C-alpha cells in the first residue's frame, strides 16, 4: 500500500509504503529505496529540506533523501506535515505516547524541526492548509479548527457529525477551502470557514483519501473504492477520471509541476496520468476564448512563484506586483506580447512575508489576484 506520495519543486517523487520510503527522479519510471521505514506524510521547505512522518516521529533529510535523521517530535502517528516559510512546521498527530502527558495533537516547530510545542490539544489531526488570506485550518477526527492570528490561537469552526475524520484540506486562490472526509465526501467554505456545505454531486465514493488542485483551480480527489474524481467548478459537480486505473482504492494523490497526476493505491503501487491536467490543447482553447489571469502557483510560496496569463491576441502587457498599501514593489512584464499563454516567475527575495497583489493590464482588460509570501 502507498501510504503517502509527494512531489518536490524539481519533480522528485517520494512515496511511503509498508516496506519503506522510495524516490523516483524520472516521473515514476524507476524507484530507489531511500529509507527502511514507512513514511505517512511528506513536506518540503524552500531550502530543499525534506520532512517525513515516520516511526511516530519526524525524519529530516538535507540531501534529497539520501540520508535521514529523526528529529524532535515523539507522538503516536504523524498524519500530516506542513511547512510555512523556511522554518515553521506544523505536524498533525494522533496523540502523545506518554501516559498522563497533555494530549497535544497539533504541534509546531520554529527551528526547522529541532524542537516542538503543541498548539491544539484534542482529537487527532489529519490535515492542514492555509488560505491566500493567511487563515489556517486543521482537519481533525471531530471537525475543523481555524486560526486567524497566524497560529497563536485556535477554535472550532465546524463540528462534524458522527466524529467524521477530515482527512484532507486545501484552498484555492479565491479563498475557498475544501475539506475531504473519510465517509461523508467533500465540504466547501467560501467565507474563511464561517459556514460549510457538502459538495458531492457526482461523487460516487464519500471516502476521500487525497486531494490536489492544479494552477487553474481544478480539483482532483482520490477516493477509497471510487478512484479519482475531477471538478472544474469548485466542487459543484464531479466526474470520474479512471481510464487505465486498474485499482480504484486510492490512498494518496499529488501532481508535478507539469500537471501530471500521481496516484498511490492500496495494492497496485503508483499510477501516473497519461496527460497533464493543464494540457497544451486546453491552454490554447482557453487563450482563444478571452483574457485569463490564473492564480499563481505555488501559493503560499517562498521565495518564488509562477504567474500565468493568456491572451487572445497580441498586445502591450504590464504585469506588476503591489503591497496592500497600493505601493508597486515589482514590474514583471512591460512589453508587447504575442497571443497565447505566458508564464512569468517572480522571485520575492527581498520582501517580507505578507499578502501581495499581482495585476495584469492589456488594453482595457485589467485583472488582479492576491498571493501570499510566507518566510
N, C-alpha and C positions, 0 to 999 in steps of 0.2 A: 504494500500500500504506500502511495505517495502521501506523506503527512504534511508537506509544505513545499511550495515552489515559488521562486522569486527570480527576477532578472535585474542585473545591475545596469547602470547608465551606459556601460560599454558592452552590453549584451552577453555578459557571462551569466549562465543559468545555474542556479543552485536548487537542489532537490533533496528533501529529507525523506528517508524511508526507514522501515523497521530494521534494516540491516546496515544502516549508516547514512552518511551525507555524501552527495555526489555533486560534481561540477561538469558542465559542458561549455566549451568555447566555440562550438560550431553549430549553433541552433539545435542542439539536441541530438545530432547525428551520433556522437560518441560521448561517453561519460567516464569520469575518473573518480574513484572513491577517495575522498579527501579527509574524512573524519569517521572514526569507527562507530559513532553513536548517532541515534536518530535525532534529527532537527525537527522541531514542531513549528518553527516560525523563523523568519529572517528579517533583518533590517540593515540598511546601509547608510553611512553618513557621507558628507561631502568630501571627506578626505580619503574615501575608499575603504574605510574600516568596515568589516562585516561582523554582524552580531547574529547569533542563533540561539534559540531556546533549546537547551539540551540538559539531560541528567538533573532535572529540577533546578536548573541554574541557567546562566547565560555564558556562552562561549564567544570569544572575540578573536578575530584574525586581522593582522595588519598587512598580510601579503597575499590577498586574493584567495584565501582558504588553504594555502599550503601548510600553515602552522596555526594551531589554535591554543588558547588558554582559557580556563574557567575564571570568571570574574564575579566578585561581589555577592550577587543575589543568591539566596538559598530559599527556594519556595517549592510548593507542590505544583508541578506542571506549569511551565511558562507557555501561555496560549498565544500571546501576541507581543510583538516588539514594534515600537515606532520611534524614529529619530526625528527630532525637530532641531534644525540647525546642525552645528558641527559637534555638539557635545551633550545636548539634553535628550535623554532617552526615557521612554515610558515602557514599562513591562506589565502586561496583564497576566495574572496568575490565578491558580485555584486555591491559594492559601499558603499558610506557613506550616512547616512540618513540626515545629516545637510546641508541645502541649502547653497551654497556658499563655502563650505569647499572643500579642494583638493580631487579630485576623485581618491584616492588611493585604488587599488583593490587587490594587493598582500601585505600582512603585515607580519612582522617578530617580534618575541619576543626572547630576550636573557635571560630572567629571569623566565622561566617556565610559561609564560603567564601573568605575573603581569602587564607588560606594553608592548605596541605595537607601531611599526613605519611602515609607508608604504614604500614599495620599488618599486612598479610598479604603475604608475598612467595611467589608460587607460581602456580597455574593461574588462568585468567581467572575473575572473579567476576561472576555474572549476577543474583543475588537476595539479599535481605536481609530479616530480620524480627527482632522481639523479642517474647518471651512476656510474659504478665502478671506472671511472677516475675522479669522483668528479664534473662533469659538471651537472649543474642544469637546469631543464626545467619547464616551466609553460604553461599550455594549457589554452587558452582564447576563447572568443566569436569571435575573429577575426584572430587567428593564434597562433603561439607558440613562446614564449620568451625563451632566453637562457642566462645563466651566466657562465662564465669560471673563475671567480675570487671569488668563494665561496659566491656569492650573493651580492657583493659590487656594481656591475653594471649589467644591463640587456639590451638586444637588441633583436629585432625580428629576428628569423632565418627561419620562414616560415609564409607566409601570405596566409590564406585560402580563397578560392573563396566563394563568396556569404555569407561572415561572418559566416562560418561554426564553430560551437561550438566544441572545442576539449575537450570532456568530461572526458577522462581517459588517463593517461600516465603511462608507466612502462618501465623498461630496464632490459636486461639480463646480464649475466656475461661477454659476449663478447663485451659489449659496444653498442649493438643495442638498439635503442629507438623505442618504439611502441606507437602510438597515435590512440585513437578511437574517432570518431566524431559522432555527432548527426544524420547526414544524408548522409555522404559520405564514411562510412565504416572506414577501417583501413589504417594507414600510417606507414612507417618504415624509419628510418635513420640509416645508418651504418657508418657514419663519424661524429659523435658528433653533428648532426643537421645541417651540411652544405648543405645537399641535402635530399629530401624526395621523396618516391614513394608510390603509393597506392597499397595495397596488399589485394585484395578482391576476389581472385579465390576460388569459392565455398561458399563464404559468402553470404547467401541469404537475410540477412537484413543489411542495412547500418546504422541502428540506434543503435550505440554502447552505452550501459549504464554502463558497468562494465568490468573489466579485471583483471585477476590474472595469475601468472606464477609460475610453480612448480619448485622444485630444479633441475630438468633436463632441464629446459628451455622451456617446453611445455606451450603454451599459451591457455587460456580459456577466451572467451569473452561472456558476456551476452548482448542480443540484445532485442529491443522492437518489438515483433511480430515474431521473428525467434528463440527465445530460446537461447540455449548455443551452441557455436561452438568451436572446438578444432583445434589447429595447432601444429604439431611436427617438422615443418621445417621453423621456424622463420617467419611464416605468408605467405609463398609461396602458400600453399593450406590450405583449411579449410573443416572440416566435422562437421555435426551436432551431438550433444550429448544430445538427448532429450528424451530418453526412460524413461517413468514414469513421465515426467514433463508435467503436465496437463495444465499449463498456460505458454505460450511462451512469455508473456510480462514480461521480466526480467528487474528489476530495479537496481539490485546490485548483486555482486558475490564475493566470497572470498574462502579461503581454510584453513584447520587447519594443524598442524604440521605433521599429518599422511597422508596428501594429499587428504582428503575428501573435496569435493566442497559443499558450501552452497550458495543457490540462493534465493534472495529475489524477489518476484513477485508483480505485480500490481493486487491485489485482492485475492490471494490464499496463502498468508503467505510465509513461508520459506520451501525450499526443500533441502534435503541432498542427495548427490550421494550415490549409493549403494556400490560402490567400490572406493578404493583410486586411485588417478591419478598416483601414483607410487606403484602399486600393487606388491606383492611378486613375482608373476609369471613373471611380466615384468622385475623385477630386476634380477631374476635368468637367464632369457634369455639374458639380457644384459651382465651378468657376463660370460656366456659361449661363447660369441662372441669374446671378447678380453678385454684388459685392458681399464678401464674407470676411468677418474678423473672428477667428476662432479663439477659444480660451487657451492661454499659454499652457505649456506642459514641459516639465512637471510644475505643479502648483499645490502647495507651497514649494519654494525652491531655495537653493543655496549652493554656489553663488550664481549659477547660470540657468537660463530657461529659454525655451524656443517659442516664438510668436509666429503664428501662421495666418496669412490673409490671402484671399483670392480676388482676382479682378476679371470682369467680363470683357474688358477692352483695355488697350494701353492708356496710360495717363500718368500725370505727375503725382507722386505719392509722398506724403510725410507720415512718419511713424515716430511718435515721441512718448517719453515717459515723464509722468508728473508725480509729485508727492501730494498728500492730501491737503496741503495749503495752496495747491494750484501752481507750484513752482516747477518749472521744467528742470529735470535732472539728467536727461539724456535724449539725444536725437539719433535714432537708429536708421531711418531711411529719409532721404530728402532728394529724390531724383525721379527721372522718368522710368517707369516700369512697364514691362510687357504684360499682356493678358495671361491669365493662368494663376497657378498657385505660387506663393512666395513664402519662404521660411527665413526668419531672422533670429539669431541667437543674441540674447542680452546677457552680458557679464556685469553683475552688480557688485563688484569687488569692494568699492569704497563707500557704500551706502549702509546705513543702519537698518536693522530689522524693522518691518512695518508693512502697511498696505500702500501700494502704489497703483497708479492708473496708467494704462497704455492707450493711446489714442491714434487712430489712423484717419487720414483725410485724403480723399480722392475726388477732386472737384466738389460737387455738392454733397457727396457721401461722407458722413462723419460718424464714427462709432468708437466707443470707449469700453474697456473692461478693466476689472481690478485684478491685481496679482499680489501675492504675499511672499515677501522675502523674510526667511527665518534664519538667523545666525545661530 
